[in-house]
């Protein structure tokens, strides 16, 4: 079964060799993909995501359309299993043993292709949770973290592909490839506060990272997917191929995603990305192996379009500028696929299933079946409202990532709670002992009468002063212990306490938290 699947990955090579008269035959390259989706982090205090498994399943479908040999690690929920039965049948648990096994098998496939003189390109895609500890970023598997250094050595390094493209939508994904510089003194930070490590140092590795996720990762129920992943997949369907050469470059995908989000007024909801191509080539994906089955959109009239299947799964979304023609991948003929024109002049087109090449101008429009709604509709409805074209790519310049918040993760959460309980117990015990000393002093005072000899009365007074002093000390200790325990319990529940803000203009240190 694995050998047959590998032959499918090499089919573009054979097809190119068998058709010497073709105008632009696919290059002698074989593609491979490792896709990971994690809804639930290994850290129990992290809120669960809803659509990381959906993102993983849709990436599987996309790379299969491109002929890539693909492995999938994701735990599918019931809805995703119904929508993506093939992905559900293949998916392994997103845990370290399954990851190591998949990397080993994929590495063997890549080694076989290279032994036959075939250039290899691998895609490592992650959707899920991320964080940073001691300046190093990591993403979550269900049974533990996967650091940027481990990702570099145990995944990317062991695959052994000629080129590797890393696509990550997770909190703090930028820090998988760039870490905080050494030190930790409270002083102005130099421009080189971040430094390249591991993945960022490899010449054959390209990076496509959702840097805005340092603040929060964006999911939208209307997409049933992460916003960043939906936009990237839309571009890789062909919507970002502005020059029409059948390939998507890093410049094109970065310009496409930036343009898609440019109209969102609230920066908090505006996904950002860090794109860095491997040295020597800006090519991200070659669409030509999958373009035999395609949708052609002429540029006579630019508009906002949505491509979805009969189950309402959004396959791709785009807004071509007037004069900008596009060619988009189409899924295998397993069911109806619809192209919906958004906006005031909403229309819907049913794509003929049996026809491989469909031209939009040849289709008849119908009224849309449904109208989209969602909890974040007010913000995300602005996505793809601005048209994308070749001028967008020409004007685009690779930029440094927006300001990022670096966090330090504390390992003392459980210890803090234990200390809190201990402090409260000490406070209660001290208060009880203080009350006992107070009562003893009162008993002695009540037993003193005017008839007592002066020497005996002086002894009673000394005991009363001793108990009063002891009770005062015990009350003070008890109060301090109770206050300390309360502070320990009321300290921020999150394990992340921001330490620094980084940007191209400089950096600042600070401490924040919710009490």
N, C-alpha and C positions, 0 to 999 in steps of 0.2 A: 504493500500500500504506500509506504514511504517512497519507494523507488518510482512508482507511477506518478506520485505527486511531484517528485523532483523533475521527472520528464516534462510535466506541465510547466514548471518554472523555466525550463530550458527551451520550450517551444518557440519563443520569439527568436532564439538563435537559429533554429532550424528553418523557421519561416523566412528569415532574412536571407539565409543561404540559398533557399529554393526559389527565390524570386529576385534574380539579379536585375530584372528590368524595372523593379519598383523605384519610384522617384526618390523616396526617403525611407529606406528599409530600417527597421529597428536595429540599434547597435548590438554588438555581440556581448550582451550583458544578461545576467540572471539575477532576479530579485528575490529577496527573502525578508520575512517580517516576523518579529516577536512582539505580541500585543498583550498588555497587562491592564486590567481594569479592577480597581479595588474600591468598593463602596464603604467597607468598614475597616478602619485603621487598627493596627495592633495596640494603639494607645486608647484605653477605654474612655478617656475624657473628650476625644475628638467626635464631633457629631457625624453621623453617617451621611454619606452622599446617596443620591437617589439614582443617578444616571451614569455612573462610571462603567457599569456593566453594559449598558446600551451603547455607550461610546465604543467600547471594546468590540462589541458585536458588529457595529457598523464599519469600523476600521477593517475587521476581518473581511467583510463583503467587498470593501473597496480594493484591498490589496489582492484579493482573489481575482477580481475583474482585471487586474493588471498582470495576472499570471504569477504572482509571488508565492513561493512556498512559505506557508504561514502557520505559526503556532499561537495559541490563545490561552491565557491564564486569566480567569475571571469566575466569580461566583454569581450566577445569574439568578435574579428574582423571578417570580412566577410570570410577571408580565413580559419580561425580556425573553424568557424561554418560549412563550407563545409566539412572540413576534419574530424570534430568530432561532428556530428549531435546530438548524445546522450548527450554529455557534454553540448552542446549549449542549449538543451531542459531543462536540469536540473539546470544550473548555475544560482545563485542569484547574485545580484550586490555586489561587494566587499565593502560594507559600514558597519558602526557600527550597525545599527538596524538589518540588515540581519545576521551579525556575531553573535549578541546576540541570535537571534532566532535559528540559526543553533546549537550553543553551547547548548542551552536549550534542543532542540530535541535530539541531540546526547547524552547529559548527561542522559536523560530519558532512552534511549536505553541501555546505559552502566549500569545504575542502575538496569534495568530489568534483564540483564544478570548476574550481581553480585548477585541479589536476588535469582537466581537459582543455585548459587554455581559455576558459570563459571568465571574463571580468565579473566580479560579484559586488552587489550593493545590498546592504541590510538596513532595515528600518526597525528601530526599537521605539515602541510607542507606549506611553504610560498615561493613564487617567486615574486620578485618585487623590490620596492625601500626601502632604509633604510638610517638612518642618526643618529646623536647623538646630544643631547642637554643637557648641564650642566652635562656631564659625563654619561648620561643614553641613551642607544640606543633605537631606535624605528623604526618600519616599517610603511609604508604608506598604509592606505585604501584610497578610493577615497574621503571620507569626513573628513579625519583627521588622526592623528597619532595613532599608537598602540604601547605603550611603553612596554619594557620588563617586568616592574612590573605589568602592566595591563594584559599583555599576561599570566603572571604567575597566577594572582589572578582571572581574569574574564574568562579566557579560560581554561588553564590547570587545575586550581583548581576546576572549576565548572564542568569539564568533569567527574572527580571522578574516573578515570581509575586506575587499579593497577599499570600500567606502562605507561608512555607517552614518545614518541620519537619525538623530535622537529627537523625538517629538514628545514633549511632556506638558501636561496640564495638571499642575498640582501646586499647592501652597509652597512658596519659597523654591520653586524649580530652578530659578537662576543660580542658587547656591549649590546645585549639583555640580556645576562646572566652575564656579568662582567662589572662593572662600574668603572669610574675613582675614585680614592680615594678622601677623603675630602681635602679641602685646595685649593690653587691656587697660592701660593707664588712662585716667580721665584728663585728656588733653586734646587740643585741636588735631583732627585726623588729616593726614596727607591725602593727596589725590589718589594715591595707590593703595588706599585702604583695602580694596578688594584685590585679590590676586588670582590668576588663572591656576587651576589645579586639574590634574587628571584629564577629564574629558575636554576641557578647553585648550589643553596643550597638544592634543593629538591632531596632526595635520589632516588625517583622513576622516575626521569626525565633524559632521555638521550639526548645528544646534538650532532647534525651534522651540523656545521655552515661553510659557505664559507668565511673564514677569509680574503682571498685575495681581497674580494670585498670592503675592506676598501679603496683600491685604485680605483678600478673600477669593475663593474660587466661585465662579459664576455658573450656575445651572439655571435653566429656564424650562418650566413644565411644557410650554408650547413646543419647544424643540424636543423634549424628553432626552436631553443631552446637555453636555457642557457647552456653553456659548463659544468658547475658544475652539473646542474640537469641531463643533458644527461648522464654524467658519473655515477652519483649515481643510476639513473634508470637502466642503463646497469648492474651495480653490483647487483641490487635487482632483475633483471630478472634471476639471477643465475650465472652470469659471475664471481662474487666475491666469490662464494662458493668453495673455494680452497680445502677443505677437503672432499667435496662431501656428507656432512651429511644432505643436504636439508635445511640448515639454513645459514643465513649470519650474522656474528658477526660484532661488531664495528671495531674490529681489521682487519677483512677481507675487509670491505668496505673502511676503511681508507687506507690500503695498496694498494687496487685496484685503488683508485682515484690517490694516489700519484704516482703509477707506470705508470698510463695512461698518466700523464703529465710530467714525468721525462725527456723526450727527447726534450721538448720545450726549445730552446736555450735562448729565451728572457724571463726573469723572469716576466716581465710585463704581458705577456699573459699566465702565468702558474697558473692555479687555485690552491689554497691551501685550506685546511680545518682544522677545529678544531673538533675532535671527542672525546666525553667523554660519556662512557656508564653509565647507571644507576647503583647504587650500588647493588652488588650481582649477576649481570648478564651482560654478554657482548652481549647477543642476540639482534639483531636489527630486523630481520624479519624471520619468518618461511615460507619457500617456499612450504612445503609439501602439504598444502591444494590445491595448484594450479598445482601440478606436474603431475596430471593424463594426462594432455595434455602438451607435452614437446618435445624439440629437444635435442638429445644426440650427443655430439661431442667427439669423442675419442681423445686420446692424441698421436696418432701415429705420427702426424705431426703438430707442432704448427704453427699458422698463425693468421693474422689479419682479422676478420670477421665483417660484418655489417648485422644486421637483420632489414628488412624494409618491409612495406606493398606495395600494388600495387599503392598507391598514392605517394610513395616516402617518407613516414613518417618513420624516423629512430626510431625503437623500442628499439634496444640495439646494443652495439658495444663492442668488446672484442678482445684480442690477447692472446690466451692460449699458454703457454710454451709447448715445446715438452715433452710428457709424462703426460700432465695435461688434464684430461678428464673433461667435463662440462655437466651439464644438465640445459637447459634454458626453462623458461616458454614460452608458445605459446598462442597467443590471440585466442578467440573463432573463429569458422570457418565462418567468415563473408565475406571473400575474400582472394585472393592469398597473400601469404607471401613468401619473397625471402631471402635467405642467400647469401650474396656476399662476396667472398674472395678478399681482397684488395692486392695491391702491383703489382709487375711485372708479376706475374702469375695470373692475375685477372680472376676469375671464378664466376659463379652465379648458385645457386641451387633453384629450385622451390619446396617449401615444399608441399606435398600432403595435401589438405584441410581436407579430410574426415578421415585421419589417425591420431589417438591421439598421438602415440609415433613414432617419426621419428628419424632415425639414419642417421647421415651425410654420413657414408661410403656406405649406400645403395642408395644414390642419384646420378644422372647423372649431370655432370657439363655442363653449357652452357656459351656462351660469355656474358659479362655484357651488360645490356640494356643501361646504361648511365654512363658518367664519371662526378665526382663531381668537382665543382668549387665554389669559394667563394672569397669575398673580403679579408678575413683574411686567405686564404688558405695557404699562405707561412708560417704562424706561426702554425696554428692549424692542419696542415697536419701531424705534428709530434705526435699528440695524438694517443695513443695505438700502437705506433711503437715498444715499448718494450714488451716482453712477460710477462705474469702474471702467477704465479703458487704458489704452497704451500710454496716453499722456500721464495717467496716474503713476505708472511704473517709471516713466522717464523722470518725473519730478521726485520720485521717492529716493531718499538717502538713508542708508543704514545708520541708526542712532544708538547712543548709549541707552540702557534701560532707564525707565522713570525711577524716581526715588523709591528705594526699597527699605523696609523695616527689618533690621537684623534682630533676631531674638536669641536669647539664651534659655535653654531648657533646663529646668531644675529637676534633680533626681530626688528631692527631699519631700515630696508631697506626702507620702505615707509616714515618713519620720516626723514631719511637722504635725500631722494629726496625732501621732502617738505622744509627742511632746505636749500638745495641747491638752489631751486627756490627763497626762501626768500633772500638768500645771493646775488644772481644775481640781484634781484630786488633792493635791497639796494645799490648794486654797481652802477647800472644804475642811480638810483635816486641821489646818491652822486656825480657821475660824472657830471650829468646834473646841479646840484646845483653849483658845482665847476666851470663849464663853465659859468653859469650865473654870478657868482662873478667875474670871470676874465673879462667878457664883461663890467660889471659895472665899474670896475677899469679902463678899457681902456676909457670908455666914460668920466669919471671924468678927466682923464689925458688929453684927447683931449680938454676939456673945459678950461684948465688952460692956461692963456696967461701972457706974461710979464707985461701987464698993471694992473694985479690984485694987490690989496693991499696985503702987506706981511702977515697980519693976516688971510685974507681970503684964500690966497695960502697955508698957514700952515694947515688950516682946511681941504682943499681939499687933501693935502698930507696924513693927518691922515686917511681920509676915504679910500684913495687908499691903504694904508698899511693894513687897516682892511680887505678890500676885498681880497687883495693878500694873507693875512694869512688864511682867511676863505677858499679861493679856494684851497690853499695848503693842508689844513686839509681835505677838502672834497675829493680832488683827492686821498689822501692817504687812507681815509676810503673806497672810491669806489674801488680802486685797491685791497685792502685787501679783501673786500667783494666778488669781482669777482673771485679772486684767491681761496678763501674759497669755493665758489659755485662750481668752476671747480673741485676742489679736491673732494668735496662731490659727484659730478656726476661721476668722474673718479675712485672712490674707487671701489674695486673688486665687480663685479656684483653678484658673488656667495655669498650666505649667510653664507658659511662655511669658517672660517679662521683657518688653522691648528695651534694648540697650543702646541702639544706634540707628540713625537714619542716614542712608547713603544716597548720593546723587552725583551727577557730573559736576555740580557746583561746590561740593564739599560734603561735610558730614557733621552730625551733632550727636552728643550722648545725652541720655535722659532715662528716667524711670517712671513707668506708668503702671496702673493697675486698677481693677474694679473691686471695691470693698462692699 
